[in-house]
Amino acid sequence: MRARLVLEDGTIYEGTGFGAPGESFGEVVFNTGMTGYQEVLTDPSYYGQIVTMTYPLIGNYGINVDDVESTKPHVFGFVVREAADFPSNWRSIGKINDYLANNGITGISGIDTRSLVKKIRQHGTMRAVITTLDTPLENIKEMLKGTLPPDQVQRVTTSSVYRCPGEGPRVVAMDFGMKQGVLRSLVTRGCDVTVVPSDTTAEEILAWKPHGVMLSNGPGNPEDYPHMVNTVQDLLGRVPVFGICLGHQLLALACGAKTEKLKFGHRGANHPVKDLLNGRVYITSQNHGYTVKPETLAGTQLELTHINQNDGTVEGIRHTKHPAFSVQYHPEARPGPDDSDYLFDRFLDMMMAFNGQGRN
């Protein structure tokens, strides 16, 4: 079926539709990962976005039951050079076309994704529409004047509290759109994890008597969530805190720093980040469109701990007075390398030290 991708600057890409027929509006971004498309599709942080994959062949190893980061896809659209019709992998149970169709996601293939990515790099992310319908161009231009809802976290957070029991430290995970990889990284270390909705207050969290609090990843502009910033402020000094991605940005805002939108963001599985505490460079998995403004760390009680080796942006901070630290990237990977898995061990050590316990 014929499909069009229309950008807000008037550029039109014509290709072949796959997945669900229809029309979808969102912010078009790109991901540079060679693999991991299923984790990308199911990452709640992509809510509201039309994701372009730079690797030319997507779907070649099919769809399986293991490589998911949530219960369903959250992207608003999917753009690829070629969607594989005949996947080959021992775990595969289906095709990407059927997976998108069953979940109501509209995709477009057969376009020049290199051209599209160059445009995004030059002009920044922009609003876009994917359509397989015969909608007049003037109507599509009206759609492109729209905006995404400001309450994106509320659309991806858990609706109720649930627990993953363990024999280790008690952790309350604030779900802002948490990937399952974050939960798995805590559970495999024996943590007793209670996952709570994003609007849970500090007093409600402390009622579970946690040894630590995890601030998860999630979609949207961090400055749209002042109530979540207030919660983080109320937790500081009362319990150890570890933030990832959106959680990192919320910690920075809670301590008086500021955030800003990047031109085209960091999305992929090969971003080099230097840990200033040990001097090592790690290859990281990233998915974010906002960053902490480095000049605003001055005057706060935050210390810069990690920087991006490509553009020098802030990738990690820690509080100099309270047990709290965060990173902009994804140490749980999924997809991506496990180089930064040690940060979860650092969180465990922080919890043990704060609560007067040792760890063998």
Phi, psi and omega in degrees: 000141181291142179218156177229143169246118183244124180265160183293342177275004177097352179293137180236128173248129179252136181203207182248129179283147171215170188077220183275134173292153179143210188214137182218137178249138177186186176266124183273128181226175177226151178238132186265008181291140177280332177227182176090019183297330180288322175295323177297312182301325187259008177281116181300339179294343179271007178304131178089001186243145171264114189262128175258127177266127182282332177292134193288334182243117183238137181099006186290338176251015170074200179239138178226176184270354186264323189271054179237145180250358174197183187283347182200166174292149180240353178294154178267350179185162185221130184237125181221159174286313179217129176262120185293130179271337185231079181293153180221108176192144184294340179268350188294135176238005181180177181260154180295327178301314181291323180298314178294318180299317181293339181252011174071027181258127179268132178235164175224134178234172176080012178258167179279089183293333177296317177298317180297315181294320177300321179295317180295320179295324182280321188247352180092167177297152182210164178290150182205162176230131167257131179217140171253007182264173179265036181298130178302146183301324179297323178292323178294321179298326176292321177299323184290350176276353183286173177229156177283152180297140181286345184259048184297323180300320180298338182272350182236350180288161176295146180274347181209162179285138172218162188230141171245098188293150176202171182266354184265205183300146177277124180238131170260121180257117176279117186270100175263007187129042191293132172287148178296336178298325177296314179297317180298321181296326177284316183295320180295342176267010175085006182293146173266104192253128172248120182263129185235154177297161186294336182267012177293135182278164179299319181294322177294322178295314182293339178295337177279358180053054182285153171277341179195163180234131175260128174258114191276176171289171178173172184269168169094179179277121183301333181287352177279357187237061182298329180293326178287325175298317179298322179297316179298318177302318182289339181272333186300131180087346181259341181198146176298144184230136175231122181246143178234129173059251177300322177300324175296315180294322179294322177297318179297315179297321181296336182260006175101358177279176181234159177239164177211161180274136175282159182299312179222006173075180177238116180217112182163187186238021185219037182268122180281131180229133179262126174275110184289346181282331180233357176080000182274152175253130181245146173269126191236159173264132185223151175200088179204150178246355180237160181214158175280131179286117187299325182292341181275356176288335178296134181089352175262179175261028180256144178242135177289129182240336182221142176228151177281128183285344180278314186230003176076011181287161182289126179241353179193147178217162170215153179277135183277348181247315183257156178285090181204135176208165182201159175227149181281334184268188186247096180293341177281351181061233177060070003269169175129178183285156180265020184307323189260019180299336182299341181293331176291324175293323177298321178295317177299316179297321178297317179295316181297316181294318182293326182263012174070033180237160175254169177225129181289000000 
